[in-house]
Amino acid sequence: MTILQGMRTHGPNAKPANRNTPRSSEDLSDEIDAIRSEIQNLTSTVTKAAGSQINHAQESVESAIRGNPFAAVAIAAAAGFLYGAIRR
């Protein structure tokens, strides 16, 4: 069962479950395992995407620093000055 299928059966538009239908603990355990697996897949995908975005941002910053070294030093000095002034 995918997350979308789970959302269809458990989401806000889902039909109410028949309370008289007993569900075995094995069924519930299987459902929990499927949800856990989907969450792990999503977590892995999000982690990879975030890592890619972080690497891209790091490369952009490094490129900007290499292109404008004096501006980078001035910004770092200003940030250091402000940090020192705030910490007093």
Secondary structure, DSSP 8 states (H G I E B T S, - for coil): --HHHHHHHHSTT-----TTS---HHHHHHHHHHHHHHHHHHHHHHHHHHHHHHHHHHHHHHHHHHH-HHHHHHHHHHHHHHHHHHH-
